[in-house]
Amino acid sequence: AIRIAREEGVKYVYSGNVPGDPDENTYCPSCGELLIRRWGFSIEKCNLTDENRCPRCGEPISIIGKCRESGGWARML
């Protein structure tokens, strides 16, 4: 399903509820940079600029809110 979604042009595809699967993370649709690392239902790491852009290529990332580190885990504000 993930492969088909990407082939059809869906930019932000990730598997859910599959802890440890690399496809549960969000990657930049332009350069493939890891943007949001998840473990199950938790966000472990946010790798976005303050303007919600990819830090590697500058691609604007369609996300609502900001990721902030909190006690070793990240959360969306």
GUGURO-539423 format. One record per atom (N, C-alpha, C, CB): chain; x, y, z; residue in three letters; residue number from 1; atom name. Coordinates in nm, 2 decimals. Glycine has a CB too. Example, Ala and Ser with C-alpha at 12.3 -4.5 7.8 and 13.67 -1.06 7.14 Angstrom:
@c=A, x=1.32, y=-0.57, z=0.78, r=ala, k=1, a=N $
@c=A, x=1.23, y=-0.45, z=0.78, r=ala, k=1, a=CA $
@c=A, x=1.32, y=-0.33, z=0.78, r=ala, k=1, a=C $
@c=A, x=1.13, y=-0.45, z=0.90, r=ala, k=1, a=CB $
@c=A, x=1.28, y=-0.22, z=0.71, r=ser, k=2, a=N $
@c=A, x=1.37, y=-0.11, z=0.71, r=ser, k=2, a=CA $
@c=A, x=1.29, y=0.00, z=0.79, r=ser, k=2, a=C $
@c=A, x=1.41, y=-0.06, z=0.57, r=ser, k=2, a=CB $
//
This chain:
@c=A, x=0.08, y=-0.12, z=0.00, r=ala, k=1, a=N $
@c=A, x=0.00, y=0.00, z=0.00, r=ala, k=1, a=CA $
@c=A, x=0.09, y=0.13, z=0.00, r=ala, k=1, a=C $
@c=A, x=-0.09, y=0.00, z=0.12, r=ala, k=1, a=CB $
@c=A, x=0.20, y=0.12, z=0.08, r=ile, k=2, a=N $
@c=A, x=0.28, y=0.24, z=0.08, r=ile, k=2, a=CA $
@c=A, x=0.35, y=0.27, z=-0.05, r=ile, k=2, a=C $
@c=A, x=0.39, y=0.22, z=0.19, r=ile, k=2, a=CB $
@c=A, x=0.40, y=0.16, z=-0.12, r=arg, k=3, a=N $
@c=A, x=0.46, y=0.17, z=-0.25, r=arg, k=3, a=CA $
@c=A, x=0.36, y=0.23, z=-0.35, r=arg, k=3, a=C $
@c=A, x=0.51, y=0.04, z=-0.30, r=arg, k=3, a=CB $
@c=A, x=0.24, y=0.18, z=-0.35, r=ile, k=4, a=N $
@c=A, x=0.14, y=0.23, z=-0.44, r=ile, k=4, a=CA $
@c=A, x=0.10, y=0.37, z=-0.42, r=ile, k=4, a=C $
@c=A, x=0.01, y=0.14, z=-0.43, r=ile, k=4, a=CB $
@c=A, x=0.09, y=0.41, z=-0.29, r=ala, k=5, a=N $
@c=A, x=0.06, y=0.55, z=-0.26, r=ala, k=5, a=CA $
@c=A, x=0.17, y=0.64, z=-0.31, r=ala, k=5, a=C $
@c=A, x=0.04, y=0.57, z=-0.11, r=ala, k=5, a=CB $
@c=A, x=0.29, y=0.60, z=-0.29, r=arg, k=6, a=N $
@c=A, x=0.40, y=0.69, z=-0.34, r=arg, k=6, a=CA $
@c=A, x=0.40, y=0.70, z=-0.49, r=arg, k=6, a=C $
@c=A, x=0.54, y=0.63, z=-0.28, r=arg, k=6, a=CB $
@c=A, x=0.38, y=0.58, z=-0.55, r=glu, k=7, a=N $
@c=A, x=0.38, y=0.58, z=-0.70, r=glu, k=7, a=CA $
@c=A, x=0.26, y=0.67, z=-0.75, r=glu, k=7, a=C $
@c=A, x=0.36, y=0.44, z=-0.75, r=glu, k=7, a=CB $
@c=A, x=0.16, y=0.69, z=-0.68, r=glu, k=8, a=N $
@c=A, x=0.04, y=0.77, z=-0.72, r=glu, k=8, a=CA $
@c=A, x=0.06, y=0.92, z=-0.68, r=glu, k=8, a=C $
@c=A, x=-0.08, y=0.72, z=-0.65, r=glu, k=8, a=CB $
@c=A, x=0.18, y=0.95, z=-0.62, r=gly, k=9, a=N $
@c=A, x=0.21, y=1.09, z=-0.59, r=gly, k=9, a=CA $
@c=A, x=0.18, y=1.14, z=-0.45, r=gly, k=9, a=C $
@c=A, x=0.14, y=1.17, z=-0.68, r=gly, k=9, a=CB $
@c=A, x=0.14, y=1.05, z=-0.36, r=val, k=10, a=N $
@c=A, x=0.11, y=1.09, z=-0.22, r=val, k=10, a=CA $
@c=A, x=0.25, y=1.12, z=-0.16, r=val, k=10, a=C $
@c=A, x=0.03, y=0.98, z=-0.14, r=val, k=10, a=CB $
@c=A, x=0.26, y=1.24, z=-0.11, r=lys, k=11, a=N $
@c=A, x=0.40, y=1.28, z=-0.06, r=lys, k=11, a=CA $
@c=A, x=0.43, y=1.23, z=0.08, r=lys, k=11, a=C $
@c=A, x=0.40, y=1.43, z=-0.06, r=lys, k=11, a=CB $
@c=A, x=0.34, y=1.22, z=0.17, r=tyr, k=12, a=N $
@c=A, x=0.37, y=1.19, z=0.31, r=tyr, k=12, a=CA $
@c=A, x=0.30, y=1.06, z=0.35, r=tyr, k=12, a=C $
@c=A, x=0.33, y=1.31, z=0.40, r=tyr, k=12, a=CB $
@c=A, x=0.36, y=0.95, z=0.31, r=val, k=13, a=N $
@c=A, x=0.30, y=0.82, z=0.34, r=val, k=13, a=CA $
@c=A, x=0.39, y=0.76, z=0.45, r=val, k=13, a=C $
@c=A, x=0.30, y=0.73, z=0.21, r=val, k=13, a=CB $
@c=A, x=0.32, y=0.70, z=0.55, r=tyr, k=14, a=N $
@c=A, x=0.39, y=0.63, z=0.65, r=tyr, k=14, a=CA $
@c=A, x=0.30, y=0.52, z=0.71, r=tyr, k=14, a=C $
@c=A, x=0.44, y=0.72, z=0.76, r=tyr, k=14, a=CB $
@c=A, x=0.36, y=0.41, z=0.75, r=ser, k=15, a=N $
@c=A, x=0.28, y=0.30, z=0.81, r=ser, k=15, a=CA $
@c=A, x=0.25, y=0.34, z=0.95, r=ser, k=15, a=C $
@c=A, x=0.35, y=0.17, z=0.80, r=ser, k=15, a=CB $
@c=A, x=0.14, y=0.30, z=1.00, r=gly, k=16, a=N $
@c=A, x=0.10, y=0.33, z=1.14, r=gly, k=16, a=CA $
@c=A, x=0.10, y=0.20, z=1.23, r=gly, k=16, a=C $
@c=A, x=-0.03, y=0.40, z=1.15, r=gly, k=16, a=CB $
@c=A, x=0.13, y=0.22, z=1.35, r=asn, k=17, a=N $
@c=A, x=0.11, y=0.11, z=1.45, r=asn, k=17, a=CA $
@c=A, x=0.20, y=-0.01, z=1.41, r=asn, k=17, a=C $
@c=A, x=-0.03, y=0.06, z=1.45, r=asn, k=17, a=CB $
@c=A, x=0.32, y=0.02, z=1.36, r=val, k=18, a=N $
@c=A, x=0.42, y=-0.09, z=1.33, r=val, k=18, a=CA $
@c=A, x=0.56, y=-0.04, z=1.39, r=val, k=18, a=C $
@c=A, x=0.43, y=-0.11, z=1.17, r=val, k=18, a=CB $
@c=A, x=0.57, y=-0.05, z=1.52, r=pro, k=19, a=N $
@c=A, x=0.70, y=0.00, z=1.58, r=pro, k=19, a=CA $
@c=A, x=0.82, y=-0.06, z=1.52, r=pro, k=19, a=C $
@c=A, x=0.69, y=-0.02, z=1.73, r=pro, k=19, a=CB $
@c=A, x=0.92, y=0.03, z=1.49, r=gly, k=20, a=N $
@c=A, x=1.04, y=-0.02, z=1.43, r=gly, k=20, a=CA $
@c=A, x=1.05, y=-0.03, z=1.28, r=gly, k=20, a=C $
@c=A, x=1.08, y=-0.15, z=1.49, r=gly, k=20, a=CB $
@c=A, x=0.94, y=-0.02, z=1.22, r=asp, k=21, a=N $
@c=A, x=0.93, y=-0.03, z=1.07, r=asp, k=21, a=CA $
@c=A, x=0.98, y=0.11, z=1.01, r=asp, k=21, a=C $
@c=A, x=0.79, y=-0.06, z=1.02, r=asp, k=21, a=CB $
@c=A, x=1.08, y=0.11, z=0.93, r=pro, k=22, a=N $
@c=A, x=1.13, y=0.23, z=0.87, r=pro, k=22, a=CA $
@c=A, x=1.02, y=0.32, z=0.80, r=pro, k=22, a=C $
@c=A, x=1.25, y=0.21, z=0.77, r=pro, k=22, a=CB $
@c=A, x=0.92, y=0.25, z=0.75, r=asp, k=23, a=N $
@c=A, x=0.81, y=0.32, z=0.68, r=asp, k=23, a=CA $
@c=A, x=0.72, y=0.39, z=0.78, r=asp, k=23, a=C $
@c=A, x=0.74, y=0.23, z=0.59, r=asp, k=23, a=CB $
@c=A, x=0.74, y=0.38, z=0.91, r=glu, k=24, a=N $
@c=A, x=0.65, y=0.46, z=1.00, r=glu, k=24, a=CA $
@c=A, x=0.70, y=0.60, z=1.02, r=glu, k=24, a=C $
@c=A, x=0.65, y=0.39, z=1.14, r=glu, k=24, a=CB $
@c=A, x=0.82, y=0.63, z=0.96, r=asn, k=25, a=N $
@c=A, x=0.87, y=0.77, z=0.96, r=asn, k=25, a=CA $
@c=A, x=0.83, y=0.85, z=0.84, r=asn, k=25, a=C $
@c=A, x=1.03, y=0.76, z=0.96, r=asn, k=25, a=CB $
@c=A, x=0.85, y=0.98, z=0.86, r=thr, k=26, a=N $
@c=A, x=0.82, y=1.07, z=0.74, r=thr, k=26, a=CA $
@c=A, x=0.95, y=1.12, z=0.68, r=thr, k=26, a=C $
@c=A, x=0.73, y=1.19, z=0.79, r=thr, k=26, a=CB $
@c=A, x=0.95, y=1.11, z=0.55, r=tyr, k=27, a=N $
@c=A, x=1.07, y=1.15, z=0.48, r=tyr, k=27, a=CA $
@c=A, x=1.04, y=1.27, z=0.38, r=tyr, k=27, a=C $
@c=A, x=1.13, y=1.03, z=0.40, r=tyr, k=27, a=CB $
@c=A, x=1.14, y=1.35, z=0.35, r=cys, k=28, a=N $
@c=A, x=1.12, y=1.46, z=0.26, r=cys, k=28, a=CA $
@c=A, x=1.09, y=1.40, z=0.12, r=cys, k=28, a=C $
@c=A, x=1.25, y=1.55, z=0.25, r=cys, k=28, a=CB $
@c=A, x=0.98, y=1.45, z=0.06, r=pro, k=29, a=N $
@c=A, x=0.94, y=1.40, z=-0.07, r=pro, k=29, a=CA $
@c=A, x=1.04, y=1.44, z=-0.18, r=pro, k=29, a=C $
@c=A, x=0.80, y=1.44, z=-0.11, r=pro, k=29, a=CB $
@c=A, x=1.12, y=1.54, z=-0.16, r=ser, k=30, a=N $
@c=A, x=1.21, y=1.59, z=-0.26, r=ser, k=30, a=CA $
@c=A, x=1.35, y=1.52, z=-0.25, r=ser, k=30, a=C $
@c=A, x=1.23, y=1.74, z=-0.24, r=ser, k=30, a=CB $
@c=A, x=1.41, y=1.51, z=-0.13, r=cys, k=31, a=N $
@c=A, x=1.54, y=1.45, z=-0.12, r=cys, k=31, a=CA $
@c=A, x=1.55, y=1.32, z=-0.04, r=cys, k=31, a=C $
@c=A, x=1.64, y=1.55, z=-0.06, r=cys, k=31, a=CB $
@c=A, x=1.45, y=1.28, z=0.03, r=gly, k=32, a=N $
@c=A, x=1.45, y=1.16, z=0.11, r=gly, k=32, a=CA $
@c=A, x=1.50, y=1.17, z=0.25, r=gly, k=32, a=C $
@c=A, x=1.53, y=1.06, z=0.04, r=gly, k=32, a=CB $
@c=A, x=1.53, y=1.30, z=0.29, r=glu, k=33, a=N $
@c=A, x=1.58, y=1.32, z=0.43, r=glu, k=33, a=CA $
@c=A, x=1.48, y=1.27, z=0.53, r=glu, k=33, a=C $
@c=A, x=1.62, y=1.47, z=0.45, r=glu, k=33, a=CB $
@c=A, x=1.52, y=1.21, z=0.64, r=leu, k=34, a=N $
@c=A, x=1.43, y=1.17, z=0.75, r=leu, k=34, a=CA $
@c=A, x=1.39, y=1.30, z=0.82, r=leu, k=34, a=C $
@c=A, x=1.50, y=1.07, z=0.85, r=leu, k=34, a=CB $
@c=A, x=1.26, y=1.32, z=0.83, r=leu, k=35, a=N $
@c=A, x=1.20, y=1.44, z=0.89, r=leu, k=35, a=CA $
@c=A, x=1.14, y=1.42, z=1.02, r=leu, k=35, a=C $
@c=A, x=1.10, y=1.50, z=0.79, r=leu, k=35, a=CB $
@c=A, x=1.06, y=1.31, z=1.03, r=ile, k=36, a=N $
@c=A, x=1.00, y=1.28, z=1.16, r=ile, k=36, a=CA $
@c=A, x=1.02, y=1.13, z=1.19, r=ile, k=36, a=C $
@c=A, x=0.84, y=1.32, z=1.16, r=ile, k=36, a=CB $
@c=A, x=1.09, y=1.10, z=1.30, r=arg, k=37, a=N $
@c=A, x=1.11, y=0.96, z=1.34, r=arg, k=37, a=CA $
@c=A, x=1.01, y=0.93, z=1.44, r=arg, k=37, a=C $
@c=A, x=1.26, y=0.94, z=1.39, r=arg, k=37, a=CB $
@c=A, x=0.94, y=0.82, z=1.42, r=arg, k=38, a=N $
@c=A, x=0.83, y=0.77, z=1.51, r=arg, k=38, a=CA $
@c=A, x=0.87, y=0.63, z=1.57, r=arg, k=38, a=C $
@c=A, x=0.70, y=0.76, z=1.44, r=arg, k=38, a=CB $
@c=A, x=0.81, y=0.60, z=1.68, r=trp, k=39, a=N $
@c=A, x=0.81, y=0.47, z=1.74, r=trp, k=39, a=CA $
@c=A, x=0.67, y=0.45, z=1.79, r=trp, k=39, a=C $
@c=A, x=0.92, y=0.46, z=1.85, r=trp, k=39, a=CB $
@c=A, x=0.60, y=0.36, z=1.72, r=gly, k=40, a=N $
@c=A, x=0.46, y=0.34, z=1.76, r=gly, k=40, a=CA $
@c=A, x=0.38, y=0.47, z=1.74, r=gly, k=40, a=C $
@c=A, x=0.45, y=0.29, z=1.90, r=gly, k=40, a=CB $
@c=A, x=0.32, y=0.51, z=1.85, r=phe, k=41, a=N $
@c=A, x=0.24, y=0.64, z=1.85, r=phe, k=41, a=CA $
@c=A, x=0.32, y=0.76, z=1.89, r=phe, k=41, a=C $
@c=A, x=0.12, y=0.62, z=1.94, r=phe, k=41, a=CB $
@c=A, x=0.44, y=0.74, z=1.92, r=ser, k=42, a=N $
@c=A, x=0.52, y=0.86, z=1.97, r=ser, k=42, a=CA $
@c=A, x=0.61, y=0.91, z=1.86, r=ser, k=42, a=C $
@c=A, x=0.61, y=0.81, z=2.09, r=ser, k=42, a=CB $
@c=A, x=0.64, y=1.04, z=1.87, r=ile, k=43, a=N $
@c=A, x=0.74, y=1.11, z=1.78, r=ile, k=43, a=CA $
@c=A, x=0.87, y=1.11, z=1.86, r=ile, k=43, a=C $
@c=A, x=0.69, y=1.25, z=1.73, r=ile, k=43, a=CB $
@c=A, x=0.97, y=1.05, z=1.81, r=glu, k=44, a=N $
@c=A, x=1.10, y=1.05, z=1.87, r=glu, k=44, a=CA $
@c=A, x=1.18, y=1.17, z=1.84, r=glu, k=44, a=C $
@c=A, x=1.17, y=0.92, z=1.84, r=glu, k=44, a=CB $
@c=A, x=1.18, y=1.21, z=1.71, r=lys, k=45, a=N $
@c=A, x=1.26, y=1.32, z=1.66, r=lys, k=45, a=CA $
@c=A, x=1.20, y=1.39, z=1.55, r=lys, k=45, a=C $
@c=A, x=1.40, y=1.26, z=1.62, r=lys, k=45, a=CB $
@c=A, x=1.21, y=1.52, z=1.56, r=cys, k=46, a=N $
@c=A, x=1.16, y=1.61, z=1.45, r=cys, k=46, a=CA $
@c=A, x=1.29, y=1.68, z=1.39, r=cys, k=46, a=C $
@c=A, x=1.06, y=1.72, z=1.50, r=cys, k=46, a=CB $
@c=A, x=1.30, y=1.67, z=1.26, r=asn, k=47, a=N $
@c=A, x=1.41, y=1.72, z=1.19, r=asn, k=47, a=CA $
@c=A, x=1.36, y=1.82, z=1.08, r=asn, k=47, a=C $
@c=A, x=1.49, y=1.61, z=1.12, r=asn, k=47, a=CB $
@c=A, x=1.30, y=1.93, z=1.13, r=leu, k=48, a=N $
@c=A, x=1.25, y=2.03, z=1.04, r=leu, k=48, a=CA $
@c=A, x=1.31, y=2.17, z=1.08, r=leu, k=48, a=C $
@c=A, x=1.09, y=2.04, z=1.05, r=leu, k=48, a=CB $
@c=A, x=1.31, y=2.26, z=0.99, r=thr, k=49, a=N $
@c=A, x=1.35, y=2.40, z=1.03, r=thr, k=49, a=CA $
@c=A, x=1.24, y=2.47, z=1.10, r=thr, k=49, a=C $
@c=A, x=1.40, y=2.48, z=0.90, r=thr, k=49, a=CB $
@c=A, x=1.26, y=2.58, z=1.16, r=asp, k=50, a=N $
@c=A, x=1.16, y=2.66, z=1.22, r=asp, k=50, a=CA $
@c=A, x=1.05, y=2.70, z=1.13, r=asp, k=50, a=C $
@c=A, x=1.21, y=2.78, z=1.28, r=asp, k=50, a=CB $
@c=A, x=1.08, y=2.70, z=1.00, r=glu, k=51, a=N $
@c=A, x=0.98, y=2.73, z=0.89, r=glu, k=51, a=CA $
@c=A, x=0.91, y=2.61, z=0.84, r=glu, k=51, a=C $
@c=A, x=1.04, y=2.82, z=0.78, r=glu, k=51, a=CB $
@c=A, x=0.93, y=2.49, z=0.90, r=asn, k=52, a=N $
@c=A, x=0.87, y=2.36, z=0.85, r=asn, k=52, a=CA $
@c=A, x=0.92, y=2.33, z=0.71, r=asn, k=52, a=C $
@c=A, x=0.72, y=2.37, z=0.85, r=asn, k=52, a=CB $
@c=A, x=1.05, y=2.34, z=0.70, r=arg, k=53, a=N $
@c=A, x=1.12, y=2.30, z=0.57, r=arg, k=53, a=CA $
@c=A, x=1.22, y=2.19, z=0.60, r=arg, k=53, a=C $
@c=A, x=1.19, y=2.42, z=0.51, r=arg, k=53, a=CB $
@c=A, x=1.25, y=2.12, z=0.50, r=cys, k=54, a=N $
@c=A, x=1.35, y=2.01, z=0.51, r=cys, k=54, a=CA $
@c=A, x=1.49, y=2.08, z=0.53, r=cys, k=54, a=C $
@c=A, x=1.36, y=1.92, z=0.38, r=cys, k=54, a=CB $
@c=A, x=1.56, y=2.03, z=0.63, r=pro, k=55, a=N $
@c=A, x=1.69, y=2.10, z=0.66, r=pro, k=55, a=CA $
@c=A, x=1.80, y=2.07, z=0.55, r=pro, k=55, a=C $
@c=A, x=1.74, y=2.05, z=0.79, r=pro, k=55, a=CB $
@c=A, x=1.78, y=1.97, z=0.47, r=arg, k=56, a=N $
@c=A, x=1.88, y=1.93, z=0.37, r=arg, k=56, a=CA $
@c=A, x=1.86, y=2.01, z=0.24, r=arg, k=56, a=C $
@c=A, x=1.88, y=1.78, z=0.34, r=arg, k=56, a=CB $
@c=A, x=1.73, y=2.01, z=0.19, r=cys, k=57, a=N $
@c=A, x=1.71, y=2.07, z=0.06, r=cys, k=57, a=CA $
@c=A, x=1.62, y=2.20, z=0.06, r=cys, k=57, a=C $
@c=A, x=1.65, y=1.97, z=-0.03, r=cys, k=57, a=CB $
@c=A, x=1.56, y=2.23, z=0.18, r=gly, k=58, a=N $
@c=A, x=1.47, y=2.34, z=0.19, r=gly, k=58, a=CA $
@c=A, x=1.33, y=2.33, z=0.14, r=gly, k=58, a=C $
@c=A, x=1.53, y=2.45, z=0.11, r=gly, k=58, a=CB $
@c=A, x=1.29, y=2.20, z=0.10, r=glu, k=59, a=N $
@c=A, x=1.15, y=2.18, z=0.05, r=glu, k=59, a=CA $
@c=A, x=1.05, y=2.22, z=0.16, r=glu, k=59, a=C $
@c=A, x=1.14, y=2.03, z=0.02, r=glu, k=59, a=CB $
@c=A, x=0.95, y=2.29, z=0.13, r=pro, k=60, a=N $
@c=A, x=0.85, y=2.32, z=0.23, r=pro, k=60, a=CA $
@c=A, x=0.77, y=2.20, z=0.26, r=pro, k=60, a=C $
@c=A, x=0.75, y=2.43, z=0.17, r=pro, k=60, a=CB $
@c=A, x=0.75, y=2.17, z=0.39, r=ile, k=61, a=N $
@c=A, x=0.68, y=2.05, z=0.43, r=ile, k=61, a=CA $
@c=A, x=0.54, y=2.09, z=0.48, r=ile, k=61, a=C $
@c=A, x=0.76, y=1.98, z=0.54, r=ile, k=61, a=CB $
@c=A, x=0.44, y=2.02, z=0.42, r=ser, k=62, a=N $
@c=A, x=0.30, y=2.05, z=0.46, r=ser, k=62, a=CA $
@c=A, x=0.27, y=1.99, z=0.59, r=ser, k=62, a=C $
@c=A, x=0.21, y=2.00, z=0.35, r=ser, k=62, a=CB $
@c=A, x=0.29, y=2.06, z=0.70, r=ile, k=63, a=N $
@c=A, x=0.26, y=2.01, z=0.83, r=ile, k=63, a=CA $
@c=A, x=0.19, y=2.12, z=0.91, r=ile, k=63, a=C $
@c=A, x=0.39, y=1.96, z=0.90, r=ile, k=63, a=CB $
@c=A, x=0.10, y=2.09, z=1.00, r=ile, k=64, a=N $
@c=A, x=0.03, y=2.19, z=1.08, r=ile, k=64, a=CA $
@c=A, x=0.10, y=2.18, z=1.22, r=ile, k=64, a=C $
@c=A, x=-0.12, y=2.17, z=1.09, r=ile, k=64, a=CB $
@c=A, x=0.14, y=2.29, z=1.27, r=gly, k=65, a=N $
@c=A, x=0.20, y=2.30, z=1.40, r=gly, k=65, a=CA $
@c=A, x=0.35, y=2.29, z=1.39, r=gly, k=65, a=C $
@c=A, x=0.15, y=2.18, z=1.49, r=gly, k=65, a=CB $
@c=A, x=0.41, y=2.28, z=1.51, r=lys, k=66, a=N $
@c=A, x=0.56, y=2.28, z=1.52, r=lys, k=66, a=CA $
@c=A, x=0.60, y=2.16, z=1.61, r=lys, k=66, a=C $
@c=A, x=0.62, y=2.41, z=1.58, r=lys, k=66, a=CB $
@c=A, x=0.71, y=2.10, z=1.57, r=cys, k=67, a=N $
@c=A, x=0.76, y=1.99, z=1.66, r=cys, k=67, a=CA $
@c=A, x=0.85, y=2.05, z=1.76, r=cys, k=67, a=C $
@c=A, x=0.84, y=1.89, z=1.57, r=cys, k=67, a=CB $
@c=A, x=0.84, y=2.01, z=1.88, r=arg, k=68, a=N $
@c=A, x=0.92, y=2.06, z=1.99, r=arg, k=68, a=CA $
@c=A, x=0.97, y=1.94, z=2.07, r=arg, k=68, a=C $
@c=A, x=0.85, y=2.16, z=2.08, r=arg, k=68, a=CB $
@c=A, x=1.09, y=1.94, z=2.11, r=glu, k=69, a=N $
@c=A, x=1.15, y=1.84, z=2.20, r=glu, k=69, a=CA $
@c=A, x=1.09, y=1.86, z=2.34, r=glu, k=69, a=C $
@c=A, x=1.30, y=1.84, z=2.20, r=glu, k=69, a=CB $
@c=A, x=1.06, y=1.75, z=2.41, r=ser, k=70, a=N $
@c=A, x=1.00, y=1.75, z=2.54, r=ser, k=70, a=CA $
@c=A, x=1.03, y=1.63, z=2.62, r=ser, k=70, a=C $
@c=A, x=0.84, y=1.77, z=2.53, r=ser, k=70, a=CB $
@c=A, x=1.13, y=1.64, z=2.71, r=gly, k=71, a=N $
@c=A, x=1.16, y=1.52, z=2.79, r=gly, k=71, a=CA $
@c=A, x=1.21, y=1.41, z=2.71, r=gly, k=71, a=C $
@c=A, x=1.04, y=1.48, z=2.87, r=gly, k=71, a=CB $
@c=A, x=1.29, y=1.43, z=2.61, r=gly, k=72, a=N $
@c=A, x=1.35, y=1.32, z=2.53, r=gly, k=72, a=CA $
@c=A, x=1.26, y=1.28, z=2.42, r=gly, k=72, a=C $
@c=A, x=1.38, y=1.21, z=2.62, r=gly, k=72, a=CB $
@c=A, x=1.14, y=1.32, z=2.42, r=trp, k=73, a=N $
@c=A, x=1.04, y=1.29, z=2.31, r=trp, k=73, a=CA $
@c=A, x=0.99, y=1.42, z=2.24, r=trp, k=73, a=C $
@c=A, x=0.92, y=1.20, z=2.36, r=trp, k=73, a=CB $
@c=A, x=0.95, y=1.41, z=2.12, r=ala, k=74, a=N $
@c=A, x=0.90, y=1.52, z=2.05, r=ala, k=74, a=CA $
@c=A, x=0.75, y=1.52, z=2.05, r=ala, k=74, a=C $
@c=A, x=0.96, y=1.53, z=1.91, r=ala, k=74, a=CB $
@c=A, x=0.69, y=1.64, z=2.04, r=arg, k=75, a=N $
@c=A, x=0.55, y=1.64, z=2.03, r=arg, k=75, a=CA $
@c=A, x=0.51, y=1.75, z=1.93, r=arg, k=75, a=C $
@c=A, x=0.48, y=1.67, z=2.17, r=arg, k=75, a=CB $
@c=A, x=0.39, y=1.75, z=1.88, r=met, k=76, a=N $
@c=A, x=0.34, y=1.85, z=1.79, r=met, k=76, a=CA $
@c=A, x=0.27, y=1.95, z=1.87, r=met, k=76, a=C $
@c=A, x=0.25, y=1.79, z=1.68, r=met, k=76, a=CB $
@c=A, x=0.29, y=2.08, z=1.84, r=leu, k=77, a=N $
@c=A, x=0.22, y=2.19, z=1.91, r=leu, k=77, a=CA $
@c=A, x=0.13, y=2.25, z=1.81, r=leu, k=77, a=C $
@c=A, x=0.32, y=2.29, z=1.96, r=leu, k=77, a=CB $
//
